[in-house]
Amino acid sequence: MKGASTRSGSLPTPAKSKLHCNEAGDGHPLILLHGGGAGASGWSNYSSNIDFFARHYRVFAIDMPGWGKSEPPCRATATTWRRWNRHWTRSNWTGSPSSAIR
């Protein structure tokens, strides 16, 4: 990563587990969601793109539960993911993000 200043840390979750995120830029939020292949994480999937997006957006490259540096979920279902997403977005800003890229 060359231009944008990247912040790394944990995000709040309804289950109080640690969810890792790399964040860069300012502006309207852009959430980058990675897939589930071997070695998948927000950083491994998007590190080469974060600089570009951070010029215009506040970028969140999230390690989904159980991936990268995030703790594994107790039990993950589609409902769990929806609840987590709703909780997290409401906790971090008003309105909705620009996009979620997977």
N, CA, C and O atoms as a Tinker XYZ file with bonds, in Angstrom:
   408  protein
     1  N      0.826000   -1.164000    0.000000    73     2
     2  CA     0.000000    0.000000    0.000000    64     1     3
     3  C      0.878000    1.238000    0.000000    63     2     4     5
     4  O      1.758000    1.360000    0.852000    81     3
     5  N      0.669000    2.149000   -0.920000    73     3     6
     6  CA     1.587000    3.263000   -1.055000    64     5     7
     7  C      1.027000    4.581000   -0.538000    63     6     8     9
     8  O      1.680000    5.226000    0.282000    81     7
     9  N     -0.149000    5.008000   -0.980000    73     7    10
    10  CA    -0.605000    6.358000   -0.694000    64     9    11
    11  C     -1.452000    6.529000    0.546000    63    10    12    13
    12  O     -1.127000    7.356000    1.398000    81    11
    13  N     -2.511000    5.783000    0.675000    73    11    14
    14  CA    -3.459000    5.976000    1.770000    64    13    15
    15  C     -2.907000    5.442000    3.077000    63    14    16    17
    16  O     -2.156000    4.467000    3.109000    81    15
    17  N     -3.293000    6.101000    4.143000    73    15    18
    18  CA    -2.907000    5.635000    5.469000    64    17    19
    19  C     -3.920000    4.583000    5.920000    63    18    20    21
    20  O     -5.110000    4.877000    6.032000    81    19
    21  N     -3.462000    3.377000    6.175000    73    19    22
    22  CA    -4.350000    2.290000    6.546000    64    21    23
    23  C     -4.354000    2.106000    8.054000    63    22    24    25
    24  O     -3.303000    2.054000    8.693000    81    23
    25  N     -5.552000    2.010000    8.610000    73    23    26
    26  CA    -5.720000    1.736000   10.027000    64    25    27
    27  C     -6.179000    0.292000   10.156000    63    26    28    29
    28  O     -6.946000   -0.197000    9.326000    81    27
    29  N     -5.715000   -0.379000   11.181000    73    27    30
    30  CA    -6.059000   -1.776000   11.392000    64    29    31
    31  C     -6.553000   -1.942000   12.814000    63    30    32    33
    32  O     -5.967000   -1.393000   13.748000    81    31
    33  N     -7.629000   -2.698000   12.984000    73    31    34
    34  CA    -8.147000   -2.906000   14.320000    64    33    35
    35  C     -9.357000   -3.806000   14.327000    63    34    36    37
    36  O     -9.665000   -4.463000   13.333000    81    35
    37  N    -10.052000   -3.833000   15.471000    73    35    38
    38  CA   -11.219000   -4.691000   15.648000    64    37    39
    39  C    -12.498000   -3.877000   15.580000    63    38    40    41
    40  O    -12.532000   -2.709000   15.967000    81    39
    41  N    -13.545000   -4.510000   15.082000    73    39    42
    42  CA   -14.867000   -3.899000   14.995000    64    41    43
    43  C    -15.806000   -4.554000   15.996000    63    42    44    45
    44  O    -15.618000   -5.718000   16.349000    81    43
    45  N    -16.823000   -3.815000   16.461000    73    43    46
    46  CA   -17.799000   -4.412000   17.379000    64    45    47
    47  C    -18.718000   -5.388000   16.661000    63    46    48    49
    48  O    -19.048000   -5.191000   15.492000    81    47
    49  N    -19.129000   -6.433000   17.355000    73    47    50
    50  CA   -20.108000   -7.381000   16.820000    64    49    51
    51  C    -21.166000   -7.641000   17.874000    63    50    52    53
    52  O    -20.907000   -7.431000   19.059000    81    51
    53  N    -22.354000   -8.093000   17.484000    73    51    54
    54  CA   -23.395000   -8.386000   18.472000    64    53    55
    55  C    -22.959000   -9.454000   19.472000    63    54    56    57
    56  O    -23.389000   -9.426000   20.625000    81    55
    57  N    -22.119000  -10.386000   19.053000    73    55    58
    58  CA   -21.690000  -11.481000   19.933000    64    57    59
    59  C    -20.452000  -11.105000   20.742000    63    58    60    61
    60  O    -19.914000  -11.941000   21.468000    81    59
    61  N    -19.996000   -9.863000   20.628000    73    59    62
    62  CA   -18.820000   -9.369000   21.352000    64    61    63
    63  C    -17.530000  -10.081000   20.965000    63    62    64    65
    64  O    -16.562000  -10.050000   21.725000    81    63
    65  N    -17.498000  -10.717000   19.807000    73    63    66
    66  CA   -16.266000  -11.338000   19.331000    64    65    67
    67  C    -15.472000  -10.292000   18.561000    63    66    68    69
    68  O    -15.998000   -9.233000   18.220000    81    67
    69  N    -14.215000  -10.587000   18.290000    73    67    70
    70  CA   -13.362000   -9.635000   17.581000    64    69    71
    71  C    -13.445000   -9.878000   16.077000    63    70    72    73
    72  O    -13.280000  -11.000000   15.598000    81    71
    73  N    -13.698000   -8.821000   15.363000    73    71    74
    74  CA   -13.785000   -8.856000   13.917000    64    73    75
    75  C    -12.737000   -7.883000   13.394000    63    74    76    77
    76  O    -12.811000   -6.686000   13.668000    81    75
    77  N    -11.769000   -8.384000   12.651000    73    75    78
    78  CA   -10.661000   -7.550000   12.196000    64    77    79
    79  C    -11.021000   -6.779000   10.931000    63    78    80    81
    80  O    -11.751000   -7.270000   10.071000    81    79
    81  N    -10.489000   -5.551000   10.837000    73    79    82
    82  CA   -10.762000   -4.706000    9.679000    64    81    83
    83  C     -9.556000   -3.824000    9.382000    63    82    84    85
    84  O     -8.900000   -3.325000   10.296000    81    83
    85  N     -9.270000   -3.638000    8.103000    73    83    86
    86  CA    -8.326000   -2.626000    7.643000    64    85    87
    87  C     -9.179000   -1.501000    7.072000    63    86    88    89
    88  O    -10.114000   -1.741000    6.307000    81    87
    89  N     -8.847000   -0.276000    7.451000    73    87    90
    90  CA    -9.647000    0.875000    7.055000    64    89    91
    91  C     -8.728000    1.956000    6.489000    63    90    92    93
    92  O     -7.626000    2.166000    6.995000    81    91
    93  N     -9.179000    2.636000    5.446000    73    91    94
    94  CA    -8.390000    3.712000    4.849000    64    93    95
    95  C     -9.320000    4.725000    4.199000    63    94    96    97
    96  O    -10.443000    4.396000    3.815000    81    95
    97  N     -8.846000    5.951000    4.079000    73    95    98
    98  CA    -9.570000    6.992000    3.365000    64    97    99
    99  C    -10.640000    7.670000    4.189000    63    98   100   101
   100  O    -10.866000    7.350000    5.355000    81    99
   101  N    -11.285000    8.611000    3.546000    73    99   102
   102  CA   -12.385000    9.380000    4.142000    64   101   103
   103  C    -13.496000    9.471000    3.113000    63   102   104   105
   104  O    -13.283000    9.210000    1.929000    81   103
   105  N    -14.664000    9.837000    3.563000    73   103   106
   106  CA   -15.789000    9.986000    2.646000    64   105   107
   107  C    -16.843000    8.939000    2.905000    63   106   108   109
   108  O    -16.907000    8.352000    3.985000    81   107
   109  N    -17.667000    8.712000    1.907000    73   107   110
   110  CA   -18.764000    7.751000    2.012000    64   109   111
   111  C    -18.182000    6.346000    2.176000    63   110   112   113
   112  O    -17.216000    6.009000    1.491000    81   111
   113  N    -18.739000    5.517000    3.062000    73   111   114
   114  CA   -18.183000    4.176000    3.303000    64   113   115
   115  C    -18.280000    3.241000    2.098000    63   114   116   117
   116  O    -19.267000    3.247000    1.362000    81   115
   117  N    -17.247000    2.450000    1.918000    73   115   118
   118  CA   -17.204000    1.392000    0.914000    64   117   119
   119  C    -16.729000    0.135000    1.626000    63   118   120   121
   120  O    -15.617000    0.097000    2.151000    81   119
   121  N    -17.572000   -0.895000    1.646000    73   119   122
   122  CA   -17.258000   -2.134000    2.354000    64   121   123
   123  C    -16.786000   -3.171000    1.345000    63   122   124   125
   124  O    -17.460000   -3.433000    0.349000    81   123
   125  N    -15.620000   -3.759000    1.609000    73   123   126
   126  CA   -15.071000   -4.806000    0.745000    64   125   127
   127  C    -15.215000   -6.139000    1.477000    63   126   128   129
   128  O    -14.629000   -6.328000    2.543000    81   127
   129  N    -15.982000   -7.053000    0.917000    73   127   130
   130  CA   -16.222000   -8.360000    1.532000    64   129   131
   131  C    -15.521000   -9.436000    0.706000    63   130   132   133
   132  O    -15.751000   -9.553000   -0.498000    81   131
   133  N    -14.675000  -10.213000    1.354000    73   131   134
   134  CA   -13.928000  -11.249000    0.637000    64   133   135
   135  C    -14.721000  -12.546000    0.543000    63   134   136   137
   136  O    -15.704000  -12.744000    1.258000    81   135
   137  N    -14.278000  -13.427000   -0.353000    73   135   138
   138  CA   -14.882000  -14.745000   -0.511000    64   137   139
   139  C    -14.330000  -15.720000    0.515000    63   138   140   141
   140  O    -13.705000  -15.308000    1.492000    81   139
   141  N    -14.556000  -17.007000    0.300000    73   139   142
   142  CA   -14.178000  -18.012000    1.285000    64   141   143
   143  C    -13.111000  -18.981000    0.842000    63   142   144   145
   144  O    -13.060000  -20.102000    1.348000    81   143
   145  N    -12.259000  -18.593000   -0.084000    73   143   146
   146  CA   -11.197000  -19.496000   -0.527000    64   145   147
   147  C    -10.070000  -19.605000    0.482000    63   146   148   149
   148  O    -10.045000  -18.885000    1.480000    81   147
   149  N     -9.150000  -20.498000    0.220000    73   147   150
   150  CA    -8.007000  -20.695000    1.117000    64   149   151
   151  C     -7.215000  -19.396000    1.275000    63   150   152   153
   152  O     -6.863000  -18.757000    0.284000    81   151
   153  N     -6.942000  -19.014000    2.503000    73   151   154
   154  CA    -6.159000  -17.817000    2.789000    64   153   155
   155  C     -6.909000  -16.515000    2.596000    63   154   156   157
   156  O     -6.289000  -15.452000    2.571000    81   155
   157  N     -8.231000  -16.565000    2.459000    73   155   158
   158  CA    -9.010000  -15.356000    2.218000    64   157   159
   159  C     -9.011000  -14.434000    3.430000    63   158   160   161
   160  O     -9.127000  -14.884000    4.570000    81   159
   161  N     -8.880000  -13.148000    3.169000    73   159   162
   162  CA    -9.029000  -12.110000    4.189000    64   161   163
   163  C     -9.241000  -10.797000    3.454000    63   162   164   165
   164  O     -9.012000  -10.712000    2.248000    81   163
   165  N     -9.672000   -9.788000    4.167000    73   163   166
   166  CA    -9.859000   -8.492000    3.537000    64   165   167
   167  C     -8.568000   -7.976000    2.929000    63   166   168   169
   168  O     -8.569000   -7.440000    1.821000    81   167
   169  N     -7.461000   -8.139000    3.655000    73   167   170
   170  CA    -6.178000   -7.635000    3.175000    64   169   171
   171  C     -5.656000   -8.457000    1.995000    63   170   172   173
   172  O     -5.218000   -7.890000    0.994000    81   171
   173  N     -5.699000   -9.794000    2.104000    73   171   174
   174  CA    -5.149000  -10.620000    1.016000    64   173   175
   175  C     -5.932000  -10.448000   -0.282000    63   174   176   177
   176  O     -5.364000  -10.548000   -1.369000    81   175
   177  N     -7.230000  -10.191000   -0.172000    73   175   178
   178  CA    -8.041000  -10.036000   -1.375000    64   177   179
   179  C     -7.994000   -8.625000   -1.967000    63   178   180   181
   180  O     -8.110000   -8.463000   -3.181000    81   179
   181  N     -7.823000   -7.599000   -1.116000    73   179   182
   182  CA    -8.011000   -6.233000   -1.590000    64   181   183
   183  C     -6.844000   -5.281000   -1.375000    63   182   184   185
   184  O     -6.976000   -4.102000   -1.705000    81   183
   185  N     -5.719000   -5.718000   -0.847000    73   183   186
   186  CA    -4.631000   -4.784000   -0.539000    64   185   187
   187  C     -4.179000   -3.980000   -1.762000    63   186   188   189
   188  O     -3.789000   -2.820000   -1.626000    81   187
   189  N     -4.227000   -4.568000   -2.921000    73   187   190
   190  CA    -3.788000   -3.838000   -4.119000    64   189   191
   191  C     -4.842000   -2.848000   -4.631000    63   190   192   193
   192  O     -4.542000   -2.040000   -5.510000    81   191
   193  N     -6.062000   -2.895000   -4.102000    73   191   194
   194  CA    -7.134000   -1.997000   -4.547000    64   193   195
   195  C     -7.478000   -0.908000   -3.538000    63   194   196   197
   196  O     -8.108000    0.088000   -3.895000    81   195
   197  N     -7.074000   -1.086000   -2.282000    73   195   198
   198  CA    -7.483000   -0.159000   -1.226000    64   197   199
   199  C     -7.021000    1.259000   -1.522000    63   198   200   201
   200  O     -7.796000    2.200000   -1.352000    81   199
   201  N     -5.797000    1.435000   -1.953000    73   199   202
   202  CA    -5.267000    2.767000   -2.288000    64   201   203
   203  C     -6.162000    3.505000   -3.276000    63   202   204   205
   204  O     -6.490000    4.676000   -3.079000    81   203
   205  N     -6.550000    2.815000   -4.330000    73   203   206
   206  CA    -7.387000    3.413000   -5.366000    64   205   207
   207  C     -8.725000    3.877000   -4.787000    63   206   208   209
   208  O     -9.127000    5.023000   -4.984000    81   207
   209  N     -9.409000    2.985000   -4.075000    73   207   210
   210  CA   -10.722000    3.322000   -3.523000    64   209   211
   211  C    -10.644000    4.376000   -2.423000    63   210   212   213
   212  O    -11.565000    5.177000   -2.270000    81   211
   213  N     -9.548000    4.383000   -1.653000    73   211   214
   214  CA    -9.404000    5.313000   -0.529000    64   213   215
   215  C     -9.275000    6.769000   -0.989000    63   214   216   217
   216  O     -9.407000    7.684000   -0.176000    81   215
   217  N     -9.027000    6.988000   -2.246000    73   215   218
   218  CA    -8.982000    8.367000   -2.767000    64   217   219
   219  C    -10.351000    9.034000   -2.702000    63   218   220   221
   220  O    -10.452000   10.259000   -2.625000    81   219
   221  N    -11.406000    8.217000   -2.736000    73   219   222
   222  CA   -12.767000    8.764000   -2.810000    64   221   223
   223  C    -13.696000    8.271000   -1.698000    63   222   224   225
   224  O    -14.747000    8.868000   -1.467000    81   223
   225  N    -13.324000    7.198000   -1.014000    73   223   226
   226  CA   -14.214000    6.574000   -0.040000    64   225   227
   227  C    -13.492000    6.288000    1.277000    63   226   228   229
   228  O    -12.262000    6.293000    1.345000    81   227
   229  N    -14.273000    6.044000    2.303000    73   227   230
   230  CA   -13.762000    5.462000    3.546000    64   229   231
   231  C    -13.912000    3.950000    3.361000    63   230   232   233
   232  O    -15.020000    3.416000    3.410000    81   231
   233  N    -12.794000    3.275000    3.150000    73   231   234
   234  CA   -12.786000    1.865000    2.774000    64   233   235
   235  C    -12.647000    0.974000    4.001000    63   234   236   237
   236  O    -11.807000    1.218000    4.867000    81   235
   237  N    -13.475000   -0.056000    4.066000    73   235   238
   238  CA   -13.411000   -1.074000    5.120000    64   237   239
   239  C    -13.157000   -2.422000    4.451000    63   238   240   241
   240  O    -14.038000   -2.948000    3.771000    81   239
   241  N    -11.965000   -2.987000    4.637000    73   239   242
   242  CA   -11.647000   -4.334000    4.142000    64   241   243
   243  C    -11.733000   -5.254000    5.355000    63   242   244   245
   244  O    -10.802000   -5.337000    6.156000    81   243
   245  N    -12.843000   -5.928000    5.473000    73   243   246
   246  CA   -13.174000   -6.696000    6.669000    64   245   247
   247  C    -12.740000   -8.147000    6.527000    63   246   248   249
   248  O    -12.915000   -8.758000    5.473000    81   247
   249  N    -12.171000   -8.696000    7.599000    73   247   250
   250  CA   -11.936000  -10.145000    7.684000    64   249   251
   251  C    -13.215000  -10.744000    8.257000    63   250   252   253
   252  O    -13.528000  -10.539000    9.430000    81   251
   253  N    -13.941000  -11.469000    7.451000    73   251   254
   254  CA   -15.195000  -12.052000    7.911000    64   253   255
   255  C    -14.925000  -13.023000    9.063000    63   254   256   257
   256  O    -13.816000  -13.547000    9.172000    81   255
   257  N    -15.922000  -13.274000    9.927000    73   255   258
   258  CA   -15.711000  -14.156000   11.077000    64   257   259
   259  C    -15.108000  -15.504000   10.678000    63   258   260   261
   260  O    -15.606000  -16.189000    9.784000    81   259
   261  N    -14.022000  -15.862000   11.365000    73   259   262
   262  CA   -13.345000  -17.126000   11.100000    64   261   263
   263  C    -12.276000  -17.046000   10.027000    63   262   264   265
   264  O    -11.626000  -18.048000    9.732000    81   263
   265  N    -12.081000  -15.880000    9.441000    73   263   266
   266  CA   -11.098000  -15.692000    8.374000    64   265   267
   267  C    -10.081000  -14.642000    8.793000    63   266   268   269
   268  O    -10.377000  -13.783000    9.624000    81   267
   269  N     -8.879000  -14.709000    8.219000    73   267   270
   270  CA    -7.847000  -13.712000    8.502000    64   269   271
   271  C     -7.582000  -13.604000    9.991000    63   270   272   273
   272  O     -7.322000  -14.605000   10.658000    81   271
   273  N     -7.649000  -12.371000   10.516000    73   271   274
   274  CA    -7.378000  -12.119000   11.933000    64   273   275
   275  C     -8.645000  -12.058000   12.782000    63   274   276   277
   276  O     -8.570000  -11.737000   13.969000    81   275
   277  N     -9.806000  -12.358000   12.202000    73   275   278
   278  CA   -11.063000  -12.335000   12.956000    64   277   279
   279  C    -11.286000  -13.641000   13.698000    63   278   280   281
   280  O    -10.860000  -14.710000   13.258000    81   279
   281  N    -11.965000  -13.531000   14.838000    73   279   282
   282  CA   -12.294000  -14.730000   15.606000    64   281   283
   283  C    -13.381000  -15.522000   14.895000    63   282   284   285
   284  O    -14.217000  -14.941000   14.203000    81   283
   285  N    -13.381000  -16.842000   15.058000    73   283   286
   286  CA   -14.442000  -17.641000   14.432000    64   285   287
   287  C    -15.784000  -17.393000   15.120000    63   286   288   289
   288  O    -15.831000  -17.130000   16.322000    81   287
   289  N    -16.867000  -17.478000   14.360000    73   287   290
   290  CA   -18.189000  -17.297000   14.960000    64   289   291
   291  C    -18.593000  -18.544000   15.733000    63   290   292   293
   292  O    -18.109000  -19.646000   15.475000    81   291
   293  N    -19.486000  -18.339000   16.678000    73   291   294
   294  CA   -20.021000  -19.490000   17.411000    64   293   295
   295  C    -20.815000  -20.368000   16.457000    63   294   296   297
   296  O    -20.630000  -21.584000   16.414000    81   295
   297  N    -21.680000  -19.753000   15.708000    73   295   298
   298  CA   -22.503000  -20.457000   14.729000    64   297   299
   299  C    -22.902000  -19.454000   13.658000    63   298   300   301
   300  O    -23.533000  -18.441000   13.962000    81   299
   301  N    -22.553000  -19.717000   12.443000    73   299   302
   302  CA   -22.846000  -18.763000   11.372000    64   301   303
   303  C    -23.955000  -19.292000   10.477000    63   302   304   305
   304  O    -23.848000  -20.372000    9.897000    81   303
   305  N    -25.009000  -18.518000   10.378000    73   303   306
   306  CA   -26.105000  -18.803000    9.458000    64   305   307
   307  C    -26.336000  -17.536000    8.641000    63   306   308   309
   308  O    -25.746000  -16.497000    8.936000    81   307
   309  N    -27.171000  -17.609000    7.639000    73   307   310
   310  CA   -27.497000  -16.417000    6.857000    64   309   311
   311  C    -28.091000  -15.341000    7.754000    63   310   312   313
   312  O    -27.812000  -14.156000    7.570000    81   311
   313  N    -28.909000  -15.744000    8.724000    73   311   314
   314  CA   -29.498000  -14.790000    9.662000    64   313   315
   315  C    -28.418000  -14.128000   10.510000    63   314   316   317
   316  O    -28.478000  -12.924000   10.757000    81   315
   317  N    -27.430000  -14.904000   10.958000    73   315   318
   318  CA   -26.325000  -14.354000   11.744000    64   317   319
   319  C    -25.590000  -13.287000   10.947000    63   318   320   321
   320  O    -25.285000  -12.220000   11.478000    81   319
   321  N    -25.302000  -13.562000    9.677000    73   319   322
   322  CA   -24.596000  -12.590000    8.834000    64   321   323
   323  C    -25.411000  -11.319000    8.662000    63   322   324   325
   324  O    -24.862000  -10.220000    8.745000    81   323
   325  N    -26.711000  -11.450000    8.424000    73   323   326
   326  CA   -27.559000  -10.257000    8.262000    64   325   327
   327  C    -27.584000   -9.438000    9.545000    63   326   328   329
   328  O    -27.475000   -8.213000    9.494000    81   327
   329  N    -27.728000  -10.095000   10.699000    73   327   330
   330  CA   -27.736000   -9.378000   11.981000    64   329   331
   331  C    -26.415000   -8.658000   12.217000    63   330   332   333
   332  O    -26.388000   -7.502000   12.639000    81   331
   333  N    -25.316000   -9.365000   11.936000    73   331   334
   334  CA   -24.013000   -8.753000   12.133000    64   333   335
   335  C    -23.866000   -7.523000   11.242000    63   334   336   337
   336  O    -23.433000   -6.473000   11.717000    81   335
   337  N    -24.213000   -7.631000    9.974000    73   335   338
   338  CA   -24.088000   -6.523000    9.036000    64   337   339
   339  C    -24.935000   -5.331000    9.471000    63   338   340   341
   340  O    -24.463000   -4.194000    9.459000    81   339
   341  N    -26.166000   -5.584000    9.850000    73   339   342
   342  CA   -27.060000   -4.515000   10.296000    64   341   343
   343  C    -26.493000   -3.834000   11.538000    63   342   344   345
   344  O    -26.462000   -2.605000   11.612000    81   343
   345  N    -26.044000   -4.627000   12.520000    73   343   346
   346  CA   -25.475000   -4.080000   13.753000    64   345   347
   347  C    -24.235000   -3.240000   13.447000    63   346   348   349
   348  O    -24.101000   -2.116000   13.930000    81   347
   349  N    -23.336000   -3.795000   12.646000    73   347   350
   350  CA   -22.077000   -3.118000   12.376000    64   349   351
   351  C    -22.277000   -1.815000   11.613000    63   350   352   353
   352  O    -21.688000   -0.797000   11.977000    81   351
   353  N    -23.093000   -1.824000   10.565000    73   351   354
   354  CA   -23.289000   -0.600000    9.787000    64   353   355
   355  C    -23.987000    0.467000   10.611000    63   354   356   357
   356  O    -23.645000    1.644000   10.496000    81   355
   357  N    -24.949000    0.098000   11.432000    73   355   358
   358  CA   -25.632000    1.083000   12.278000    64   357   359
   359  C    -24.711000    1.628000   13.363000    63   358   360   361
   360  O    -24.878000    2.767000   13.800000    81   359
   361  N    -23.752000    0.838000   13.798000    73   359   362
   362  CA   -22.818000    1.273000   14.843000    64   361   363
   363  C    -21.748000    2.208000   14.307000    63   362   364   365
   364  O    -21.148000    2.952000   15.083000    81   363
   365  N    -21.488000    2.196000   13.008000    73   363   366
   366  CA   -20.356000    2.928000   12.458000    64   365   367
   367  C    -20.710000    4.161000   11.636000    63   366   368   369
   368  O    -19.840000    5.006000   11.424000    81   367
   369  N    -21.930000    4.302000   11.170000    73   367   370
   370  CA   -22.310000    5.502000   10.439000    64   369   371
   371  C    -23.807000    5.532000   10.239000    63   370   372   373
   372  O    -24.499000    4.529000   10.415000    81   371
   373  N    -24.295000    6.707000    9.867000    73   371   374
   374  CA   -25.704000    6.825000    9.510000    64   373   375
   375  C    -25.803000    6.704000    8.000000    63   374   376   377
   376  O    -24.834000    6.987000    7.294000    81   375
   377  N    -26.917000    6.302000    7.508000    73   375   378
   378  CA   -27.079000    6.092000    6.078000    64   377   379
   379  C    -26.603000    4.699000    5.698000    63   378   380   381
   380  O    -26.463000    3.827000    6.556000    81   379
   381  N    -26.361000    4.498000    4.435000    73   379   382
   382  CA   -25.900000    3.180000    3.986000    64   381   383
   383  C    -24.615000    3.333000    3.197000    63   382   384   385
   384  O    -24.341000    4.405000    2.658000    81   383
   385  N    -23.818000    2.265000    3.124000    73   383   386
   386  CA   -22.557000    2.341000    2.383000    64   385   387
   387  C    -22.788000    2.482000    0.887000    63   386   388   389
   388  O    -23.869000    2.184000    0.378000    81   387
   389  N    -21.749000    2.943000    0.189000    73   387   390
   390  CA   -21.829000    3.097000   -1.266000    64   389   391
   391  C    -22.053000    1.768000   -1.939000    63   390   392   393
   392  O    -22.928000    1.636000   -2.796000    81   391
   393  N    -21.266000    0.784000   -1.556000    73   391   394
   394  CA   -21.328000   -0.522000   -2.192000    64   393   395
   395  C    -20.696000   -1.560000   -1.271000    63   394   396   397
   396  O    -19.954000   -1.235000   -0.344000    81   395
   397  N    -21.002000   -2.767000   -1.548000    73   395   398
   398  CA   -20.285000   -3.881000   -0.914000    64   397   399
   399  C    -19.743000   -4.721000   -2.062000    63   398   400   401
   400  O    -20.518000   -5.223000   -2.876000    81   399
   401  N    -18.445000   -4.879000   -2.140000    73   399   402
   402  CA   -17.822000   -5.592000   -3.246000    64   401   403
   403  C    -17.365000   -6.942000   -2.764000    63   402   404   405
   404  O    -16.696000   -7.037000   -1.735000    81   403
   405  N    -17.705000   -7.975000   -3.473000    73   403   406
   406  CA   -17.287000   -9.321000   -3.101000    64   405   407
   407  C    -16.574000   -9.952000   -4.251000    63   406   408
   408  O    -16.133000  -11.097000   -4.152000    81   407
